[in-house]
Each structure stands twice: as structure tokens, then as C-alpha cells.
Amino acid sequence: MTVALLDDDDVRAHLDAPTAVRAVRGALLAAHHGTLDAPPRVRAGFGDGDLVITAGRLRSQELFGFRAYDTFAGAEQLVAVWGTTDGRLRAVVHGAELGRRRTGAIGAVAVDAAARPGPVRVALVGAGPQAWAQLWALGAVREVTDAVVVARRRERAAAFAHRAADELGVAVRPVATVEEAVTDRDVVIVATGSAVPVLDADWLAPGTHLTTLGPKSTTHHEVPAALADRAGVLLTDSPAQSASSPGTPLFPADRLIPLGAVLAGAAPARNGPDDLTVFSSVGLAGTEVAVAAALCGAVP
């Protein structure tokens, strides 16, 4: 049987947001129920960077695989999927798009679980590919009634807004400052890669849900440490991965609630409508395998 060899163009053409969201939601629930084997990522040090591997086994789907990427050459990422029962290689996906959309889908599941019910007003801090994938996936779980974007370069925010209207049918307004962007929002998505905080915790209104995608150690963090004090609930997709990430984690391990536990009804996502909820996105291993398998099912 032929192995599916897929690239970024295949991902863009065949992976829609509802499919990606279903795949990661299933993987998060599997992690909670113990049917996803998802050890923390492994780093092979190469002096000026690492080769990083995440691996996962989805027992109920009889699939396993890995994702590999580097931190020094900007090489193409690789996801491979095998069947457990026959050991057959099912698919190889190369390029960056699958990983971004997987991360976007995880963020969407977190918003759906933790943001206040109903349509949402969204702020995107950052206008790069990760921010785009978050907005792409969010439409699969919530209606976006108002969206703003801010970036270091105003032209990037404007280009992001134009693309959102053209490809997603979502009206996004570029704004000049982060404070303007995040004030009075239901959902704030921070995707900057900044090593220093880009916002003040006091700018966030009660009831806001915030997702942070960038650095989250005590020495490199795109959001302020004060968020941990203000937050009613701290969520993550993988406590094990959070604990094993480089540096000392910004958010206390004993306060991090697995998103899968919330989805299973075993833990609350918020204690009241005025809670500030924070989702620390770290990349649950095995979610790439789940999305790649779902993509293969969608390719004619």
C-alpha cells in the first residue's frame, strides 16, 4: 500500500479547522483517560541548536508516530505516522503548516473550554503564522464578533487583517498598541516569541481568557509573571511538557490543570464569569500524529 507523502500545500488544501479541532480534542481526552502515550519532547543537542522530537501513541486509533524539527537551521519539519497492528508506515507530512494548525486547534479547544459562553471579542497580539493559525481554528468553535490585531510593524497587522477578511471572512481591525488591543476582550491570544512581557496583567478585564504561545520560563516570558497571581485558573495541554521545558517554568506546576481533565469534566475551566483564565500552550505530544492521521483521512 502506498504511503501518503504530504506537504504544506496538501495541508492547506485538505485540513479544515473542524477536522483539526476534533483530532486534538480527541487526543487531549485520550491523554486524560490514559490512552495517549505522550512523553515530553526529546532534544538532541548539536552545539548551536537542537534536533527536537515529540512522539505519541494513540492506543484507541492503533497509531503511533513522531514529529521532528530543529532550532538551528530552519529545516522542514517532519511528521510520520505508523499503524500499531501492522507496523505499516501510513503517512509522512513535511513542512511547517501541520504543526501550526495543530497548535491553533489546541488553542481553539482551550478557548471553547475556558472562555465565557457565547460569541467572543478577540485580540491577537502578534501577526505571524502562529497567530493566524489560532484565528483559523477559533472559527470552528466560537463565533468571532469583533477582532483586533497588533504587531510591532503596523503593516504586518494590516496585512493580517486583509488576509483574515479574504480567507476567513472575519473582520479584523489593526490597532496601534497592545493595551488598546487587549482592553475589554473576551479572548486574548499572545503569539510573539518575545523574551520580555508585551502586556501588563492589569490591562485585562475580569473574565478574560488568555492564551500564551511564546516563551514561558522565568527568564524568558512574553506575558507577565503577575498573570499567575491574577488568574483564577491556569490551564495547559501538557503538564509533563511544561515541567520539562528549558528553564524554570513561569507558571507554578501545582496550579496547572490539564486541558484534557477539563474536557472530561474532571476539573473546572473557571470558577465564575469574572475569573481570568490562562492557557499555557506547550504542545501535547501525539497531537501532531492525531492531526496527521485526520489529514490523511481527508485527502482523496
N, C-alpha and C positions, 0 to 999 in steps of 0.2 A: 504494500500500500504506500502511496506517495506521501511524503512528509510535506506539510504545509509550510512554505517559506514566505513569510510576510514582512512587509516593510512599512514605513511611515505612511505611504500613500494608501496602503491597504487598511491601516488603522483608521485613517481619516474617512475613507470611503465606506467602511463596513461596521465600525464600532460606534453605536449611538449611545447617548447618555443613559437612557433607561437600562440598557443591557449592562453597561459598566457598573451602574449603581446596584443592580440586582446581584452581580457577581461579587462585589466587595461586601455587600450586606450579608450574603451567604457565608463568605469567608470569615467575617467578624463574628457571626453567630457560631460558626464551627470552632473558632478559637475559644469562645466561651464554653462550649459543650465538650471540648477536648477532642474534637475530630479533625482539627487542623494542627499539624506539627509545624511550628514556626519558630525555630531558634533565632537568636539575634544574628545580625549580619556579621560576616567574617571579613576581615581586612588583611590583605597580604601587602605588607609594606615594601615599596620599591624605591625608597630613598626620597625621591621628590614627590611622592604621592602613593596612593594605594590602588590595588585592584580589589573591588568590593563585591561580595557575593551574598545574596539573600536566597534562601531555599525554603520550600514549603511542600507539605504533603497533605492533600485533601482526601481524607480517607473515604468519605461517602461518595466522592466522584471517581475514586480509584485513579487519581492523578498525582503526579509529583513533578517538581521542576525547580528551576533556579532563574535568577536574574543576575547578570554581571555588568558592572560599569566601573569606570576608572575616575580618579580625581587628579590626573596629571596631564593627560593627552587629549581629553575631549573626544575619546573614541566612541564609536557607535555602541549603544547598549545592546544587550542580548538577553532574550528570554527563551528558555527551552522547556518543553512540556513532554513528559512521558506518561504512558499508561502503566499502572501498577501491576495489573494482572498479566499482561503480555510483555511488558518491558519495551514496548514499541515507542519510538520517538514519534510524537504526534505533530508537533509544531515547533518552528523556530521563528521568533519575531525579532527583527533587528531595527534599531533606531530609537529615538527619544520619545516618540509620541505615545506609545503604550504606557510607559511609566508615568508621564504627566497626567494622562487621562485616568489612570488608576488612582493617582493621588487626588485628582479632582473629585472622583466618585466617592472616595473615603470622606473628603471634606463635606460633600453633599449629604452623605448619610449622617454625619455629625450634626450638621445644621438641622436636618429634619428631626433628629432625636432631641436636640438641646435648645434650639431657638423657640421662642414663644410661638404658639399655634397661629396658622394663617399666613397670608401673604407677607413678604419681607421687603424691607428697605435695606439695601446692601451698599457697603463701602468696600472698595478694593484699594488697598494700599500696595502699590506695585502694579506695573502694566506689562509684565513679562509673560512667558509661556505658562508658568505655574498659576498665575492669577487668571489667565484666560481659561485654563482647564477647570478651575474652580467654578467660574461663571457658567461655562458649558455644562457642567454636571448639575449645577444647582437647579437649573430649569426642569430637571426630571423629578424633583421632589417638592419644590415650592414655586408659587407664582412670585416673580420679582416685580414689584410695583414701582420701585424707584431705585436707581443705581447710580453711584458716583465712582470715579476713579481718580487717583492722584499718583503721580510719578515724579522722580527727580527732574526729568525733562518733560516739559509740558507737551511737546509734540508727540511723545510716546503715549501719553494719556489720550490725546486727541485721536491718534491712530487706533488705539484700543477701542475707543468709543465708536468710531466709524465701523470697525470690523464687527463689533457686537451687534450693531444695528443691521449690518448687511448679512451676517451669517446666522445670528441667533434671534434676530427680531427683537432684541432687548435695547431699549433706550438707555444709554449710559452718558452721564454728564461729566466731563473733565472739570476738576476743581483745582484751586491753586495750592492749598495747604492740607496737611494731614489732619490738623484739628478740624478744619471745615468738613473734611470727608467723613470723619468718624463720629461727629456730633449727631446725637439723636438718630442713630441707626439701629435696626433690629439685628443686623449681622455685619460684622467687620472681618474681612479676610486680609491678613498681613502676609505678603509674599515678596519680600525684599532682598533677602540674603544679607541684610545689614548686620554688622557685628555690634552695633550700638542701638539703643531703643529709638524708634522712629515716631513714637507717640507717648503721651502721658496717660496713665491709668485714669486720671480724673476727667479726661475728655469723654470717657464712655458713659453713656446714660445707664441708669438702672435697667436691668432686663436685657442688656445687650449680650449677644453671643459672639465671641471672638475666636477665630481660628488663626493659629500661627504656624507658618510653614518653614520659616527660616531658622537660623541658629538659635539654640535653646540651652546653652550652657551658662554658667555663672560668669564666664569671661567674654562670651560672645552671644549676644541675645538681641533680637530685633524688637522685642517687646519688653516693657519694664518689669523688673522683679516684683514691683508693687502689685502687679496683677494677681499674684498668688494670694496676697492678703485680701484683695477686694473680691476675688472670685468666690461665689458660693459653691461651685462645683468645678473641679479640674478633671478633664477627660483626656484620654489618649487611646490610640488604636493598639498600642503595644507597650505595656509597662516594662516588659523584658528588654525591648529595644531601647526604650528611654533610659533605662538604667545602664545599658552597655554602650551608649553613645559616647564619643570622645568628650572629655572634660567632666566637670561636676554638673549634673542636671540643674537647670534653673528652677524647675518645679519639684516640690518635695515628693519623693516616691510614695510616702504613706498617704498622700492625698489624691493620687492619680487613680481615677476609676476607669476600667477598661470599657471602651465603647460597646464591645460585644455584650457586656453584662447589662448595659442599659437597653440594648435592643432585645435582650432576652427577658426583660422585666425584672432582673435581679438587683438592679440598682437604679436610683433616680438620676435623671439628667439635670434636674433643677428642683429646688425646694419651694419656689414661689415665683411669681411673674417678675419680681424685681431683682432676682438673682442675676449676677454677672456670671456667665458660663464661659469657660475657656477650653478649647480643644487644641492639645499639643499633638500635631501631626508628625509622626516619626516614620511611618511606612511599615505596616504589619507585613512580615514575610509571608509569602504564599498568596497574597492578594494579586501579585503580578501573574502568577500561574492561573489563578481563577479567571482573571480578565482575559488572558491569552486564550484559555480554553473556550470562553464565551465568544471571543472574536472568531475563533475557528468555526464555531457553530453558526456564525452569521455570514461567513464567506460562502458564496455559491460554489 
